[in-house]
């Protein structure tokens, strides 16, 4: 396990050399962000994303989740495109995967786990020697897997009941909870297999990259989960 952790953390901290674009028509070229060194970009989307991490996470979460569902629907040639279902994934992606996820995984976690900012800004060598940081990393992974199991899954089924069910808000809670408990055993195993290793990576990178990297993993997870849901 230590070897796997070291390999993943090494990949996270592999520095990308800044890319310098040639000047054209007197316009100053924009430099790429150095992910490893923490240097600020001179402008453009990269700097905006770093300065507006929450908004960036919400936008990516909404469109990424809708795009993943679109790919899942297209892969099923036997059925027509379901716009209402796609809007469900769009709303869920923005509200839960974007807004709520940023709030607790960045704002709340760094307050509960006080070594987070120090740990995530260190080199790989220092990370592996930071006992407090490693313990808090393990605690963040454990807590997040609990939240995914006990909050993420029932929230998804609540969104699904509201969008597709013929129920009032109060009755939708009962209906969605029943669906969640019925599917819990089948949903839990793939969730842990995906997000256990992914959390090791996501909770080790600098904080402003935490949610964007989660969205990369989540894109693949959403395609899988969308295909599974289409069969229920």
N, C-alpha and C positions, 0 to 999 in steps of 0.2 A: 504493500500500500504506500509506503514511503517513496518507493521508486516511481509509482504512478503519479503521486502528488508532485514530486520533483519535476517530472517530465511536463506535466500540465502547466506548472508555474513557470517553467523555463520558456514554454511557448508564449505565455502571456507577456513576459518581459523581454522578448526578442525585439530589439529596437529597429525601427524602420528609419533609414536615412532620409532626411528632409529632401523633398523634391523641389527643385527650383525651376520655375517656368520661364521661358525666354520672354524678354520684354517686347511688346508690340505696340507701335503707335504711341510710345511714351507712357503707356499704362503700366504701372508697377505690377510685377508678377506676384501672385499669391503663393506663399510657401505652405507646404503641407504640414500638418500637425505631427510632431515627434511624439508618438505614443509612449515611448519609454522615458524620455527626458523631461516630460511635463512642460515643454515650451509652448508658449501661446502662439496661435496662428495669427497672421497679420490681418485676417478678415475672412469673409465668406461664410459658408455654411458651417465649417468646422468650428470656428470661434462662436458662432451663434448657438450651436448645439451645446457647447461647453458652458456658455453663459446662461442658457435656458434649458437646462437638462430635463426639468419636469415637463415643459411643453413639448420638447423634442420626443420624450418618451411616450406621451399621449398620442401625438401625431403618428409616430412609427407604429405604436401598438394598434391603433385603429386600422390603418391602411395595410399593415403587414398581416393582421389577422384576417381581414377581408380577402386579401390576395391569396393567402394560404387556403381559405375555403374555396375560392374560385378555382384554384388548381385541383383541389380535391373533387369538385363538382365536374370539372372538365374531364377528369380521368374516368368518370363514370359515364360512358357513352350511352347508357340505356335510359338515362333520365334527363329531363330538361333543366336548364339553369333556374335555380330557385333564388330570386332576388330577395325575398323576405328572409330566407335563411342567411344569405350573405350579409344583409343589414344587421342581423343578430350578431354575427361574428364581428362586424365593424363596431357596433355599440359596445359589445363585451370587451373587445380589444382596447378601445380607448378608455373605458371606465375602469375596468379591473386591471388589465395587463399594463396599461399606461399610467393612469392617475393613482389608483390605490397601491399598485406595486411599488411605484416610486416613493410614495409617502412612507410605507412601512420599511421597505428594504434599504432606503437611504436615510431619510430623516429620523425614523424611529430606531433603526438598528444602530446607527452611529452614536445615539444617545445611550442605548442600553449597553452596547458593547464598545466601551470607551477606547479600546485600542485599535478600532477599525481604521480610522484615518491614518494613523501611524503605520499600521501593518500594511495597508494597501499601497502606500507610497514608497515602501522599501524595496530594495533589490531582492532577488531570489535568495541570495546567500544570507542576508539579514532576516528574511522571512523565516527560513528554516531554523534559525537560532532564536527566534522570538517565541518563547514558550507561551506567554500570555496571549499573543496574537493568534497562535495556532489553536489554542484552546477556544478562544472566542470565534475563530473561523469554524471550528467543529460545532459550536453551539448555534451559530447562525444557520448552518446547514440543517441541523436537527430541527430548529424552530421553524425554518422556512418550509421544510417538508411537512411538518405538522399543519402549517397554515394552508399549504396546497391541498392537503388531504381533507381538512376540516372546514375550510373557507372557500378556496378556489372551486372545488368540485360542486358543492351545493349552490354557490353563486351562479355558476354556469347553468345548472339545471333550473334555477329560478328564472334567469334570462330566457331560457328556452321555453319555460311554461308561460311566461308573460307574452312572448312573441307568437308562440304557436298554439298555446292552450286556449280554451274557451272558459276562462275562470276570472274571478275578481282577484284583486291584489292579495286579499287575505287567504282565499282558497288556493291561490297559486303557491303560497308558501308551503302549505300542507302537501299539495300535489308534487312539487319539486323535491321536497324532503323525502317523500316516499320513493321517487325515482332515484335520488342520490343513494339512499340506503340499499335499494335493490341492486344497484350497479357498483356499489363500493368495492366489493371484492375484485371484480374484473378491472375496474379503473385503477386501483391502487398499485398493483404490481408494475404496469408499464410506467406509471407516473414516477415511482421511486427509481426505477432503472434509468429513466431519462434524466430526472432533475437532481438525483444524488450527485453524479459526476459533474453535471453542468454547474451546480451550485459551488462546487470546489473551485471552478474556474471563475465564475461570476463574482464571488465574494473575495477574490484575491486581487482583482484588477483595481486601478484607481476608481474612486467613487463615481466620477462623471461617465465612466465607461460601463458601469455595472448594469444599468437598464438596457442600453443599446446592445450589449453582448447577449443579454438574456433574450432580447427580441430575435436575434439570429437563431438561437436554439429553439425558441418558441415557435418560429416559423415552421420548422420541421415537425415539432410537436403538434401544432394546430392542424397541419395537413393530416397527420395520423389520427388525431382525435376527431376531426371532422368526418373522415371516412368511417370511423367507428360509429359515430353518431348517426350517420346516414343509413346505417344498417339496423338501427333500433326503431 
